[in-house]
């Protein structure tokens, strides 16, 4: 059963966790929203999928943000308690550092399980869904993204359109087209044009009216100029099923069973976040220890250094693993072991055993 101290520590920590996580999500989602608006302005994205992409972005980054939010929530909670002398009062009542760890253990275990589910299952699903949406948007907005006074490329550069004026009914005026077929470049100019989609085949066309078609290179014998009343240019569409999954979009089971070192590095990257919950919990308790005069932010700067050092080393470990600098059996696990080895002296320093050794040593010196 939870004791009064357990409930107090957990409630204060969870309040801080919710606040910090909300702030981090607002920052990252706001940045993603601005990027999506930029894509809409460029014509590579439609307005209808912005909210869907933002929801997927939240699911994608939630498992990555939770360990950091939990780390700083513990630091804030214990730092405030040190400032208000609550920890001093608890210590005088016999509350040891391991007793504090036991309280955080009740939230650490389910949180680590939640982060494992988010990073191992939800993260690749969200990445795959985002890739599918962007691929479909790429194929669907190619034709609809044309804007007046701007060159627009289709079919990977084989088709280039320029429209001088775009009417309200989407009819185009003074159209210029450069079309590359079988290694030959043709130019087309037309007074008007409009978009057309064949309902049976799903093929899309740009139908041009009253214009000229120039084929070949001027000055050569095969150069030709033809006039037309109506001319249709087919816009090649990509098959949505042909989109190749990125490594980040592959399932964790595929990565774990893969023989590729890069796939295994990606799998260990996902698994690093639930382990980070355990590492940050063990590191945060000794880091939060401060005197009342230091205030609640006494060791916050050191905590930021620890946090950024951990994730920078995590990125370095992936590069070393892929390049063969570190052996495969070591993988990325050495980062967690290194952080725990740095935290162990801090934990033992504040333990009952350390105080007993100090009292024994002082008694021996004064004897």
Secondary structure, DSSP 8 states (H G I E B T S, - for coil): ---HHHHHHHHHHHHHHHHHHHHHHHHHHHHHHHHHHHHHHHTSS-GGGHHHHHHHHHHHHHHHHHHHHHHHHHHHHHHHHHHTTHHHHHHHTT--HHHHHHHHHHHHHHHHHHHHHIIIIIHHHHHHHHHHHHHHHHHHHHHHT--TTSEEEEGGGTEEEEEEEE-TTS-EEEEEEEEEETTEEEEEEEEEEEEEE-TTT--EEEEEEEEEEEES-TTSTT-EEEEEEEEEEEE----GGG----GGGS-HHHHHH---HHHHHHHHHHHHHHHHHHHHHHHHHHHT---GGG-TTTTHHHHHHHHHHHHHHHHHHHHHHHHTSS-TTTTTHHHHHHHHHHHHHHHHHTSHHHHHHHHHHHHHHH-
